[in-house]
Amino acid sequence: MDVKRCVWAGQAAGAMWTYHDTEWGLPNHDDRHHFEFLVLEGAQAGLSWSTILNKRAGYRKNFADFDPAVERVILRCIEKDPAQRPSSASQVAAALPGGDPLAAAIAATPTIRRPRRIPIAGPR
């Protein structure tokens, strides 16, 4: 079947055709997908869209562990209005997904054992 594509998709098969055929012009309501395109659009400044699409796999790898919920907590910490910022580290930790990662890290840290002091015989 001969697929009719926009002129900007180019003449050669590749990332542009895949993007055109599977994503372009389709509604999307996924926050992670929106973030991906925000990053890609920012990276495009001065580059062609085909160049950016060819680098897309690298961007996906680099942002694989990005968590928008953590980003929201970080943004609250740097609010211009001090009244809007968390007032303590425990408030920040409690706002993070999964509860308090600091307490979990402390609990998982092995106890450091210090060597016993051996008394020295004789006068000091």
PEHUTA-V806239 format. One record per residue. N is the residue number from 1. RES is the residue in three letters. SS is DSSP state (helix for helix, strand for strand, loop for the rest). OMEGA is omega in radians with two decimals (999 if undefined). D_CENTER is the distance of its C-alpha to the mean C-alpha in Angstrom with 2 decimals. Layout:
N RES SS OMEGA D_CENTER
N RES SS OMEGA D_CENTER
//
This chain:
1 MET loop -3.13 39.39
2 ASP loop -3.12 38.85
3 VAL loop 3.09 35.67
4 LYS loop -3.10 36.10
5 ARG loop 3.06 33.18
6 CYS loop -3.14 32.65
7 VAL helix -3.09 33.88
8 TRP helix -3.14 30.47
9 ALA helix 3.08 29.26
10 GLY loop -3.08 31.65
11 GLN loop -3.06 34.32
12 ALA loop 3.10 32.57
13 ALA loop 3.12 30.53
14 GLY loop -3.06 26.93
15 ALA helix -3.13 23.46
16 MET helix 3.13 25.09
17 TRP helix 3.14 27.38
18 THR helix 3.12 24.76
19 TYR helix -3.12 22.64
20 HIS helix -3.02 25.90
21 ASP helix -3.02 27.22
22 THR helix -3.05 24.28
23 GLU loop -2.99 21.97
24 TRP loop 3.08 23.74
25 GLY loop -3.14 25.49
26 LEU loop 3.11 24.30
27 PRO loop 3.14 22.98
28 ASN loop -3.11 19.45
29 HIS loop -3.10 18.24
30 ASP loop -3.10 14.89
31 ASP helix -3.13 12.04
32 ARG helix 3.11 9.43
33 HIS helix 3.08 12.17
34 HIS helix 3.11 12.76
35 PHE helix 3.12 9.32
36 GLU helix -3.12 9.90
37 PHE helix 3.04 13.31
38 LEU helix 3.11 12.54
39 VAL helix -3.12 10.78
40 LEU helix 3.12 13.73
41 GLU helix 3.11 16.27
42 GLY helix -3.13 15.30
43 ALA helix -3.05 15.65
44 GLN helix -3.05 18.91
45 ALA loop 3.11 20.87
46 GLY loop -3.14 24.01
47 LEU loop 3.09 23.06
48 SER loop 3.14 24.23
49 TRP helix 3.12 22.16
50 SER helix 3.08 23.37
51 THR helix -3.14 21.97
52 ILE helix 3.14 18.46
53 LEU helix 3.11 18.88
54 ASN helix 3.09 20.07
55 LYS loop -3.04 16.92
56 ARG helix -3.13 14.71
57 ALA helix 3.10 14.56
58 GLY helix 3.09 13.21
59 TYR helix 3.12 10.35
60 ARG helix 3.12 9.67
61 LYS helix -3.10 10.02
62 ASN helix -3.11 7.78
63 PHE loop -3.07 4.65
64 ALA loop -3.09 6.42
65 ASP loop -3.14 5.11
66 PHE loop -3.14 1.92
67 ASP loop -3.13 5.06
68 PRO helix 3.13 6.95
69 ALA helix 3.10 9.72
70 VAL helix 3.12 8.55
71 GLU helix 3.11 7.83
72 ARG helix 3.12 11.34
73 VAL helix 3.13 12.84
74 ILE helix 3.13 11.90
75 LEU helix 3.07 13.40
76 ARG helix -3.12 16.38
77 CYS helix -3.11 16.95
78 ILE loop 3.08 17.48
79 GLU loop 3.10 19.63
80 LYS loop -3.13 22.73
81 ASP loop -3.11 25.00
82 PRO helix -3.14 25.32
83 ALA helix -3.13 26.59
84 GLN helix -3.12 23.25
85 ARG loop 3.00 21.41
86 PRO loop -3.07 21.37
87 SER loop 3.14 24.56
88 SER loop 3.10 23.69
89 ALA helix -3.14 21.18
90 SER helix 3.07 22.25
91 GLN helix 3.10 21.31
92 VAL helix -3.12 17.75
93 ALA helix -3.13 17.64
94 ALA helix -3.12 19.33
95 ALA helix -3.13 16.88
96 LEU loop 3.08 13.90
97 PRO loop 3.12 13.58
98 GLY loop 3.06 16.04
99 GLY loop -3.00 18.32
100 ASP loop -3.10 18.89
101 PRO helix 3.12 16.89
102 LEU helix 3.11 19.24
103 ALA helix 3.12 22.26
104 ALA helix 3.13 20.94
105 ALA helix 3.12 20.33
106 ILE helix 3.13 23.81
107 ALA helix -3.09 25.38
108 ALA helix -3.11 24.05
109 THR loop 3.13 25.28
110 PRO loop 3.12 28.72
111 THR loop 3.11 31.61
112 ILE loop -3.13 32.94
113 ARG loop 3.11 36.67
114 ARG loop 3.13 38.84
115 PRO loop 3.12 42.16
116 ARG loop 3.06 45.21
117 ARG loop 3.13 47.57
118 ILE loop -3.13 50.87
119 PRO loop 3.11 53.80
120 ILE loop 3.13 55.95
121 ALA loop 3.06 59.65
122 GLY loop -3.10 61.99
123 PRO loop 3.14 62.05
124 ARG loop 999 59.07
//
